[in-house]
Structures are given as structure tokens and as C-alpha cells.
Amino acid sequence: MQQINTEHTLNVTMAMILNIGNARSLIAAALADVAGYRYQAAREKMQRAEAELLTAQQLQARRLVENAEAHCFVHSTLFMNAQATLVKVMSEFHMTQNLVSAFEHWEPEQ
């Protein structure tokens, strides 16, 4: 049972990592769009990044609930690092959202 639980945690963690990585790549691409004054493209990428982060959050929450219901917490350093990275990327997401809005409303001096 413990091995199945550990393997499940690993599978969930790897799925989280993929979603988080996809979100981070989309955020970086959105910033590149902002630099090129392509605000609509940036917003589209941010929507996709948000969906990736939401999926990662749902995976995280589901795994935490499963651990609580089983009354057996599987310690996983990888899972803990994925959680920390999720928080960091969510912060990057929110900062980038604000930057897109700020730059979209800013007009360069002519």
C-alpha cells in the first residue's frame, strides 16, 4: 500500500511539474509579446498560463486531500519543491498580469 501511495504521489508531482513548467514558459512568452507591443497575444498566453496553474493547483489540492483522508502522509521532497515552485510561478503570473495591463495602457512618448 505504501509503495502504491508513493508512486501515486510521484505521478501527481510530475504532472504538477509539467503544468507549472508550461505556465512559466507561457508567462515568459507573454513578456516577450509585451516587449513587442503585442498585448492581445500576451493576454492569450496569460489565459493559457492561468489554466496550467489552475490544473497544477487542483492536482496539489487533490493529493493533499487524499493524504488527509488516508491518515497517512507520504513525505516527498519533490512534491514539496513542486508546491514551492507553484507559489513562485503564481507570483510571476500575477506580476506579469499587472505588467501587461500597465504597458497596455502606457503610450510611449513620440
Backbone as CSV, one residue per row, in Angstrom:
resi,resn,N_x,N_y,N_z,CA_x,CA_y,CA_z,C_x,C_y,C_z
1,MET,0.818,-1.196,0.000,0.000,0.000,0.000,0.868,1.270,0.000
2,GLN,1.914,1.270,0.816,2.805,2.428,0.907,3.474,2.703,-0.435
3,GLN,3.887,1.621,-1.151,4.546,1.805,-2.439,3.571,2.390,-3.460
4,ILE,2.325,1.947,-3.455,1.312,2.475,-4.370,1.090,3.956,-4.080
5,ASN,1.002,4.302,-2.811,0.799,5.688,-2.391,1.986,6.555,-2.816
6,THR,3.184,6.034,-2.672,4.386,6.767,-3.060,4.432,6.964,-4.573
7,GLU,4.098,5.932,-5.328,4.085,6.036,-6.791,3.024,7.034,-7.251
8,HIS,1.878,7.022,-6.586,0.813,7.964,-6.933,1.279,9.400,-6.673
9,THR,1.923,9.617,-5.551,2.447,10.943,-5.234,3.444,11.383,-6.298
10,LEU,4.308,10.489,-6.726,5.288,10.808,-7.763,4.585,11.170,-9.071
11,ASN,3.574,10.410,-9.457,2.846,10.689,-10.695,2.146,12.049,-10.639
12,VAL,1.504,12.332,-9.522,0.829,13.619,-9.357,1.847,14.749,-9.396
13,THR,2.964,14.557,-8.718,4.008,15.580,-8.666,4.566,15.867,-10.048
14,MET,4.817,14.826,-10.824,5.359,15.035,-12.167,4.350,15.767,-13.053
15,ALA,3.067,15.464,-12.900,2.038,16.181,-13.661,2.017,17.648,-13.258
16,MET,2.139,17.908,-11.953,2.201,19.288,-11.468,3.387,20.020,-12.089
17,ILE,4.538,19.372,-12.081,5.756,19.992,-12.600,5.586,20.347,-14.075
18,LEU,4.963,19.470,-14.845,4.727,19.755,-16.262,3.817,20.968,-16.438
19,ASN,2.727,21.023,-15.660,1.817,22.163,-15.752,2.501,23.459,-15.338
20,ILE,3.272,23.405,-14.277,3.975,24.596,-13.789,4.999,25.059,-14.827
21,GLY,5.726,24.124,-15.407,6.708,24.470,-16.437,6.050,25.077,-17.664
22,ASN,4.916,24.519,-18.072,4.183,25.086,-19.210,3.752,26.515,-18.893
23,ALA,3.249,26.725,-17.682,2.805,28.066,-17.280,3.970,29.043,-17.297
24,ARG,5.091,28.633,-16.772,6.260,29.528,-16.726,6.724,29.880,-18.140
25,SER,6.712,28.932,-19.048,7.088,29.199,-20.439,6.115,30.170,-21.097
26,LEU,4.827,30.000,-20.832,3.817,30.901,-21.391,3.966,32.312,-20.828
27,ILE,4.280,32.407,-19.558,4.488,33.723,-18.935,5.684,34.427,-19.584
28,ALA,6.764,33.691,-19.799,7.944,34.276,-20.447,7.607,34.721,-21.868
29,ALA,6.828,33.922,-22.575,6.426,34.290,-23.937,5.518,35.520,-23.925
30,ALA,4.667,35.618,-22.910,3.796,36.792,-22.782,4.627,38.049,-22.547
31,LEU,5.660,37.948,-21.744,6.540,39.098,-21.524,7.233,39.512,-22.818
32,ALA,7.622,38.540,-23.624,8.226,38.857,-24.917,7.211,39.560,-25.818
33,ASP,5.957,39.140,-25.745,4.904,39.811,-26.519,4.726,41.255,-26.055
34,VAL,4.774,41.472,-24.757,4.649,42.839,-24.228,5.784,43.701,-24.770
35,ALA,6.984,43.158,-24.779,8.139,43.913,-25.290,7.953,44.277,-26.759
36,GLY,7.185,43.461,-27.482,6.922,43.737,-28.891,5.593,44.422,-29.129
37,TYR,4.987,44.942,-28.051,3.703,45.661,-28.120,2.563,44.790,-28.666
38,ARG,2.650,43.482,-28.444,1.600,42.554,-28.878,0.765,42.154,-27.657
39,TYR,-0.051,43.075,-27.202,-0.766,42.897,-25.938,-1.843,41.815,-26.005
40,GLN,-2.546,41.711,-27.112,-3.572,40.678,-27.226,-2.940,39.289,-27.183
41,ALA,-1.826,39.126,-27.873,-1.108,37.845,-27.839,-0.638,37.536,-26.414
42,ALA,-0.172,38.562,-25.708,0.268,38.378,-24.320,-0.898,37.932,-23.446
43,ARG,-2.048,38.559,-23.617,-3.225,38.187,-22.821,-3.655,36.749,-23.098
44,GLU,-3.579,36.342,-24.354,-3.944,34.962,-24.701,-3.005,33.964,-24.028
45,LYS,-1.728,34.268,-24.042,-0.756,33.388,-23.381,-0.992,33.358,-21.874
46,MET,-1.354,34.499,-21.310,-1.618,34.548,-19.871,-2.855,33.725,-19.508
47,GLN,-3.847,33.702,-20.376,-5.024,32.867,-20.120,-4.642,31.392,-20.128
48,ARG,-3.795,31.020,-21.063,-3.337,29.627,-21.113,-2.478,29.289,-19.896
49,ALA,-1.634,30.238,-19.478,-0.806,30.027,-18.284,-1.684,29.854,-17.051
50,GLU,-2.742,30.652,-16.978,-3.657,30.554,-15.832,-4.304,29.176,-15.775
51,ALA,-4.686,28.639,-16.935,-5.287,27.307,-16.980,-4.292,26.241,-16.509
52,GLU,-3.028,26.386,-16.908,-1.996,25.437,-16.474,-1.802,25.498,-14.957
53,LEU,-1.784,26.725,-14.419,-1.615,26.883,-12.968,-2.811,26.337,-12.206
54,LEU,-3.995,26.537,-12.733,-5.195,26.012,-12.093,-5.156,24.487,-12.040
55,THR,-4.732,23.876,-13.126,-4.614,22.415,-13.144,-3.604,21.944,-12.101
56,ALA,-2.470,22.623,-12.013,-1.453,22.256,-11.020,-1.994,22.422,-9.600
57,GLN,-2.745,23.489,-9.359,-3.334,23.701,-8.037,-4.344,22.608,-7.702
58,GLN,-5.126,22.209,-8.686,-6.113,21.156,-8.455,-5.438,19.835,-8.141
59,LEU,-4.365,19.522,-8.849,-3.601,18.303,-8.559,-3.039,18.340,-7.142
60,GLN,-2.489,19.474,-6.772,-1.921,19.640,-5.435,-2.994,19.442,-4.373
61,ALA,-4.109,20.111,-4.529,-5.186,20.030,-3.531,-5.722,18.609,-3.420
62,ARG,-5.910,17.964,-4.562,-6.428,16.596,-4.553,-5.471,15.665,-3.810
63,ARG,-4.169,15.839,-4.037,-3.186,14.964,-3.370,-3.156,15.225,-1.874
64,LEU,-3.274,16.465,-1.472,-3.295,16.774,-0.043,-4.537,16.194,0.623
65,VAL,-5.664,16.269,-0.042,-6.907,15.700,0.500,-6.791,14.177,0.597
66,GLU,-6.228,13.561,-0.428,-6.041,12.101,-0.398,-5.172,11.688,0.780
67,ASN,-4.102,12.442,1.020,-3.241,12.144,2.169,-4.002,12.285,3.474
68,ALA,-4.798,13.328,3.584,-5.555,13.566,4.819,-6.595,12.475,5.036
69,GLU,-7.274,12.080,3.987,-8.298,11.041,4.114,-7.694,9.690,4.461
70,ALA,-6.497,9.425,3.973,-5.822,8.153,4.247,-5.164,8.152,5.621
71,HIS,-5.097,9.325,6.265,-4.407,9.473,7.550,-2.966,8.977,7.449
72,CYS,-2.411,9.157,6.250,-1.050,8.691,6.004,-0.393,9.677,5.047
73,PHE,0.481,10.493,5.563,1.152,11.474,4.716,2.400,10.845,4.130
74,VAL,2.485,10.883,2.818,3.671,10.390,2.133,4.613,11.570,1.962
75,HIS,5.751,11.518,2.644,6.720,12.603,2.521,7.386,12.512,1.160
76,SER,7.385,13.622,0.458,8.035,13.690,-0.841,8.676,15.060,-0.989
77,THR,9.986,15.064,-1.017,10.708,16.314,-1.209,10.372,16.907,-2.574
78,LEU,10.204,16.055,-3.565,9.852,16.518,-4.902,8.493,17.220,-4.888
79,PHE,7.518,16.644,-4.178,6.185,17.254,-4.073,6.276,18.607,-3.361
80,MET,7.049,18.658,-2.298,7.201,19.908,-1.555,7.862,20.977,-2.427
81,ASN,8.858,20.589,-3.211,9.509,21.543,-4.114,8.557,21.985,-5.217
82,ALA,7.724,21.075,-5.698,6.736,21.434,-6.714,5.744,22.445,-6.144
83,GLN,5.346,22.250,-4.891,4.442,23.203,-4.247,5.091,24.583,-4.138
84,ALA,6.346,24.614,-3.744,7.054,25.889,-3.617,7.191,26.568,-4.974
85,THR,7.483,25.792,-5.995,7.606,26.351,-7.338,6.264,26.860,-7.835
86,LEU,5.200,26.154,-7.507,3.860,26.605,-7.879,3.584,27.994,-7.308
87,VAL,3.934,28.201,-6.060,3.731,29.507,-5.434,4.559,30.573,-6.141
88,LYS,5.806,30.257,-6.460,6.679,31.226,-7.150,6.117,31.592,-8.518
89,VAL,5.683,30.593,-9.269,5.186,30.853,-10.618,3.854,31.593,-10.556
90,MET,3.054,31.320,-9.549,1.812,32.081,-9.388,2.130,33.553,-9.132
91,SER,3.170,33.805,-8.382,3.606,35.180,-8.148,4.073,35.818,-9.446
92,GLU,4.871,35.087,-10.226,5.315,35.578,-11.529,4.112,35.865,-12.429
93,PHE,3.118,35.000,-12.367,1.910,35.177,-13.170,1.216,36.489,-12.819
94,HIS,1.024,36.726,-11.531,0.326,37.941,-11.108,1.130,39.206,-11.435
95,MET,2.437,39.153,-11.265,3.262,40.303,-11.627,3.188,40.576,-13.130
96,THR,3.217,39.522,-13.913,3.151,39.682,-15.364,1.790,40.202,-15.788
97,GLN,0.736,39.729,-15.151,-0.599,40.250,-15.444,-0.638,41.757,-15.232
98,ASN,-0.078,42.196,-14.133,-0.031,43.631,-13.847,0.818,44.390,-14.867
99,LEU,1.930,43.795,-15.272,2.780,44.435,-16.278,2.069,44.549,-17.619
100,VAL,1.345,43.510,-18.017,0.616,43.559,-19.283,-0.378,44.716,-19.247
101,SER,-1.129,44.813,-18.156,-2.106,45.898,-18.028,-1.439,47.259,-18.026
102,ALA,-0.355,47.381,-17.285,0.330,48.674,-17.189,0.878,49.103,-18.542
103,PHE,1.559,48.196,-19.223,2.146,48.552,-20.507,1.093,48.758,-21.581
104,GLU,0.011,48.025,-21.488,-1.053,48.160,-22.474,-1.659,49.563,-22.434
105,HIS,-1.683,50.151,-21.253,-2.257,51.484,-21.098,-1.222,52.606,-21.192
106,TRP,0.032,52.223,-21.322,1.100,53.202,-21.400,1.400,53.481,-22.857
107,GLU,1.488,54.715,-23.186,1.836,55.108,-24.539,3.238,55.683,-24.537
108,PRO,4.134,55.141,-25.336,5.482,55.708,-25.374,5.460,57.138,-25.921
109,GLU,6.378,57.934,-25.424,6.464,59.317,-25.905,6.913,59.309,-27.353
110,GLN,6.312,60.169,-28.138,6.622,60.225,-29.571,7.692,61.255,-29.835
